[in-house]
Amino acid sequence: MKRLGIYSILVSVMLLNLIGCNINKTEKENNSATTFFKKGDRICFVGNSITNMGYFHHDIYLYHVTRFPNQPVRMFNLGVSGDVTGGVLNRMDDDILIHNPTHATIMLGMNDVNRRLYGPLPTTDSDTLKRRKEAVDIYKKQLDKIINIFLSKNIKVILERPSIYDQTAKLPERNHLGVNDVLGECAVYIDSLAAKYKLPVVDFHTIMNRINTGLQKTNPAATLTGPDRIHPGQTGHLVMAYQFLKTEGAPKYVSKIVVDSRNSKTLKESSNCEIKEISKNSNSVSFTVTEFALPFPSTEEMQEGIKLVNFTNELNVELLKVNNLPKGKYQLKIDENEVAAFSAEQLNEGVNLAEFHNTPQYKQAEKVLVKFQELWKMEGYLRGMKFIEYMEDYKACPHKENIQFVETYLDSIFSGYPDPYYKNQLKKYISNKPNETEILKKSEILRDEIYKLAQPVKHLYSIMVIE
């Protein structure tokens, strides 16, 4: 915005009253008091392909690093495509407990209910109904067993009501009518386990059903899942991350600065930041701010989900508020970079700097996100290997130590599969398996680098009168 002259001397004098603060009054918000995790915790996200896709717990991890940069935790993707409760029990030792988790989140059921037993029309066939019930009974029994294994090892368990199967959207994909209803039955059972063992529950099922219903009132083809009715895209996963963060009591504020131009104690309220070095000149006031968190960065693909759940206003507020300024416009600079011009009314009401992607803080958060994307790439390689190695076809393969033999053996089997997905996963496996040790090492290095990038940095704020 083009700068013009400065306001009257009266306006400048009133602005200069901003320097009357007691800089030692700032307080650090108790952002360590989240419900679920503390510094040093190791969290395993256990599940099927929906977990394996990673978006929702990627968003959770990104939030925790940017909001609590000095309370490092480790989060691990332990989803396997197509998995069921029995599969989790089979890989418990060498895929889950090997990470020495302090916490385990569990989301299962989508495959356990055996979707093949459901079709586009209701059925009264007694054999089909019996098999449906047996599938759910096995799920319930084995889920209880999984929980008991974790609890016996002093691992804290967080239960997750399953994400939805979209049986209401007008989509080309064949509809397995009744799957979402039986997932609702699974959700009720999860509630009973939570009561039995006194465990927290994150309710993905209810919020996704509610939002999906609302979307389909205006667009019958709208869905939080993908076109297959099963796998949420980044919008659905953002909704899930939101629900998880709200359930654990994640704080709303990145930081909060409230100043009053008429009060000698200018820093009327501040939290999760430190204010110092207040100075003045003829038409501005400046001070340094060290915020103890970063705004949550997002990609274009995440924007729809952010808007659906009002994520910004509920979980990503970086508040700057200046009360009782004379009417007019004011330029905010951070580190000599122009952020935006605001009216006195806007500053009095408060502006959310997290919505401005040109601030140094947001640009720092974007660097954290870029480093996370490197980690998620490594994570994808590792989970792709596990997908192959937990297949029954792989387990039956002799000479597993010979990767060329494994390739030939599985390629011959997968050639008979109608879905090319398996052959594609095999190609990735053959490419990545020889580098598994290096990928693991790089993953751990990236986890450390992410926290280094997120460390608090001091910034210079200046508010200048413009006209």
N, C-alpha and C positions, 0 to 999 in steps of 0.2 A: 504494500500500500504506500502511496506517495506521502511523504512527510510534509507538513506545512509548518507554520510558526508555532510557538508555544502559547499556552493559555496565559491568562492574566497572572500577575504576581500573586494574587490571592490564591489561585489554584495551585501554583507552585509551592507556596508556603504550606498549604494544607497537605500536599503530597509529602513535603519534607517532615511533617509530623510522624510519618511512618518510621523514622529512625529512633523513635522513643522506646523501642521494645527492650525487654530484658531477654537477651539472647540465651540465657540459661534456663528459660522456662519451657523449652521444647521437650517433648516426651517421646519416648520410643513406644509405639503401639505394641502390645503383647501378641505379636503375630506368631509366637511359638506355641500358643495354646490351641492348636487345632485338635479336633477330636481324635483323629486316627494316628498321625505319625509325628515322630520327633527325630532330632538329629541322630544319624547313624542307623536308622531303620532300613531294613531290606524287605521290599514288598514284591511278592510274586503275584502276577495277574494270571490266574489259572482259568482256562476255558477252551473253547473250540475255535472255529474259523473266525468268528466275530471278534474274539479276543486277539486271535492271531493277526488280524488286519491291523490292529494296534491303534487306530485313530483315537478312541476315547481315552485310553490310558496314556497315550502320547500327550494329549491335551492336559490330562491331570498332572503328568510329570512336568510339562512345560510350565504349568501354573505354579507348582511347588518350587521349582528352581527360581523363577522370576520373583515370586512372592517371599520366599524364604532362602535367599542366597547364602546365608551363613548357617543354615541348618541342613547340610547335605544328607540326602537319602538316596538309596538305589532302588529303582523300579525295574522289574524284569518282565518281558513278554513271554509267558509260558502257555500261549495258545497253540493248539494243533488243529489244523483243518479236519473236519469230520469227527472230532473227538466226542466221546461220551464219558460218563462217570467211570465205567470199567477201564477205559483207556487211561484216565488220570491215575487210577489205582495202579495200573501196570507201569506207569512211568514215574511214579511217586519218588523213588529213591534217586534215580540217575538223571532226572530232568527238573525236579522241583526242589527236593530237600538238599540237593547238591549246592544250591545257592545260599544255604543257611538263612532262610527267611525269618524275619521277625513277624511278618504279616503275610497272610494269603487271602486274596480275594477270589471268590469262586462264582463263575457264571456258566452254568451248564443247563441242558434241557432240550435245546433246539434239535439235536440229533437223537437224544435218548428217547423221545416220544415216538420215533419211527414214523416219519412223515409219509412213507409209502403206504401206510395203512389208512390214509385219508385221501379222499378224492373230491371232485367238484360238487358231488351230491352227498347228502346224508345217507347213512346206511343203518339197517337194522340187522345185518348179518351177525349172528351170534359168535361165529368164529373170529371175525374181524374185531368185534367189540371185546372179546376175551383177550385177544393179542394186544390190543391197545392198552387194556388194563394191566396186563403183565409187563408191558414196557414201562409204564409209569411206576409200577410196584418195584421193579428192578432199580429204576432211577432213584426212587426214594430211599431204598435200602442202601445203595452204594453211596449216595450223597451223604447220608448219615455217617457212613464208615469213613469217608474222606475227612469230614469234619473232626471225627474222633482221632484220626491219625495226627492231624495238625495240633489239636488241643493237647494230645498226649506229649507232644514235643514243645509245649509252651509257645506255640505259634498262634498269634492272634488271628482270628478269622473274621473276615468281612463278607457277608453273603450278599449276592446281587440277584434280585428278581430278574428273570430273563428278559432280554429285548424281545420285541414283538415279531410274530409272523403276520404279514399283512394279507389277511383273507378278505378285506373289504375293498381294496383299490381295484379299479378297472384296468387291469394289466393283461398283456398277451400271455404271460406265463401261466401255466396250468395252476389252478387253485386247489390247494389241499385244505378244503374247508374243515374247520374244527381244530386245526393245529394251534391257532392262537388261543382257543378256549382251553385246550389241555395245558398249554403253557401257563395260562392263568391258574389252573389247578396246581401246577408245579410252584407257582409263586405263593399260593396259599400255604403249601407245604413248607416252603422256605420260611415263611412267617412262623410256623409252628416250631421249626428247628431253632430259629432265632430266640423264641421264647424259652425253649427247652434249655439251650446252652447260654442264654443271655448274650447274644451276639447282635451287632449292628446289621441293618439291612439297607441296601441302596435299591430303591424301587424304580428300576428302569421301565418295568412293564406298564405301570399306571401312567406315567408322564408321556410315554411314547404313544400309548393308545389315545390319550386325551388330545395330544397335538395332532395325531393322524386324523382323528375324527373331525377336528376343526378344519384341517386343510381340505379334506374331502367334501366338505359342505359346499365349497366353491369350485373345486376341481376334483372330480371323481377319480382321476388318475394320479393324484398327488400321493406321495408316500414318503415316510422316513426311512424305509428300507430301499434297497435297490430294485431293479426290475425283476429279480428272482424272488421277491417277497420276503427274503431272509436277511440279507446282508445290508446293514445301513451304510449309506455313504457318509461323507464327512459331516453333512448336516445332522444326520441321526446320531453320529458319534459325538458331536459337539453337545447335543441335548443330553446324552448319557454322561459326558464329562461334567456338565453343569449340575446334573442331579447328584453325582457323586460328591462334588465339591460342596454343594449346599448341605448334603447329609452330614458331611464331616465337620461342618461349621466353619468353612473357609472364610476368611475375612473379606469384607467388601472393599476396604481401602488399600490402595497401593501406598498412599501417603495422604496427609491432610494438613493444609496450611490455611489458617483463617487469621487475617489481620484486620485491624480497625484503624482507619486514618485519624480518628478523633480520640483515640485512647492511648495514653502514654505507655501502656503495656500492649504494644502493637500486636505481638504474637499472642493473640487472644486464645487460640487453640491450635495445636499442631500435634501430629502423631506420626510415628514411624519415619521420622526424619530429624535432622539436626540443622538449625539455622544459625549462621554466624556472619561475621564480617559485614555488618550493615554500614553503608556509606551513602553519600549524597553528592549531587552537584546541582546546578541551577534549575534543572527541569526533570530530575529523575531520582529515584531511590533504588538502591540495589542491595542484594544480600546473597550470601552463598547458601545453598541447600544441599545437604547430603541425604538423599532418600535411601532408606534401608530395603527398598524393593524396587522392582522394575514393572512397568505396565505389561500386561499380557499381550504378546504380539500375535497377529493372526494372518492367515493367507486369505486370498479371495474365496477359496472353496469353503472357508469356515464362516463366511459372513451371514449366510442365510440362517444357520443354526444360532449364531450369536444374537440375531434379531428375534428369532422365535422365542427364546427364553429370557430376553432382556439381560444377557450375560454382562454387558458393559456396566449397566447401572447397578447391578447386584453384586458383581464380583471384580470389577475392574475400574475403580474410581480413584483417580489421581487428582485430588481436589486442590484448587487454588481459589481462595475467596478473599476479596478485599472489600470491607464494609465502609459505607459512608464517604465514598469518593464524590467530589463534585461532578455534575453532569458533564459528559464529554467522552472522547475516545482516548484510549491508552494502548500503547504498543508494548507487548510483552516480548522480551528477548531472553533467551537462555544461552549462555556462553557466546554472546554477541550474534547469535542467530535469531532472526525474526521468526517468532512462532505464529502470532496472529495479533490483530487489533481487536480490542473489546470495548464495549461501552461500559460506563460506570455501572449501569444496571446489571449487565452480564457479570461483571466482577463481583458485585454485591451479592448476586444470587449464587455465584460460584461456577467455575468452569472446570470441566473434566479434561485434564491434559492428556489422559490416556487415549482420547479420541483424536489427538493431533499426532500424526505419524512423522512429523518433521522435527520433533523434539530430540535432543541428544539421548534422553532416556529411552525413548521408543526405538531409536536407531541402535542403541546398545542391545535392547531386547531382541531386535531382529537378528543381530549377530548370534545371540544365544539360540534362536530358532534355526538358523542355518547350520549351526554345529549340531543341534538335535537331529536335523535331517540326515546328517552324516551317520549319526548313531543309529537312527531308524533303518538306514540302508544296511548297516552291518547286522542289525537285529533281524532284518528280513532274510538275509543269507543264512543266519543260524537257525531260524525257525523253519526255513525251507528244507534244511538238512534233516531236522527232526521229523518233518512231515514224511519224508521218505523212510527214515529209519524206524518209525513206529508203524509202518504198514506191514500187514501180515505177509505180503509178497516179499518184502525185503527180509523179514525174519526167516523166511523159508530159504533164502538164497545161501548156498554154500560159498565158501571162499570170500567172505566179506572183506577180508584184508586186501583183496585184489580188486581195485576199483574198476579196472577194465572188464573183469569178469562180471562184476555187479552191473555195469552198464549194459553189457550184452544180455545178461540174464533178465533184467527188468525191462529192457527195451522190447524183448520178444513177448513178454507178458502184456505190457502196455499197448503193444500194437493191436491187440485184440479188444482194447477198450474204445468205445465210441467217442469218449471225451478226450481231446488232445491235451487237456490240462496236465494229465499224469506224465506224458512224455516231455512236456515243457518243464515240469518240475524236476524230472530226472536230468535233463540237460543242465539245469542250474546246479543240481546236486554234484554232478560229475565235475563241473567247473569250480565249485566252491569248496568241496570237501578237502582237497589237498591243502587249502589255505585256512582251515578251520582254526588252528592255533593262533595264527596271525590275526584273524578276524576277532577272536575273543580278546586278544591283547589290545587291539585297536579300540574295541568297544569300551574297555575299562579306561583307556587313555582319554577317550572322548567324554566319558562321564565326568572325569576330573576337569577337563578343559571347559566343559559347560559351566561348571560352578565358578571357575576363574573368570570367565567372561561376564558372569552375572554380578560380580562384586560391586558394591556401592561406589559411586564416583561423585565427587563434589562438583556442583554446577553453580554458575553465577546467574542469578535472576535479576532483571532490571525492568522496571515499569516506567514508561516515559509518556508524558503528555504529548498528544498530537492533535492537530486540527485541520 
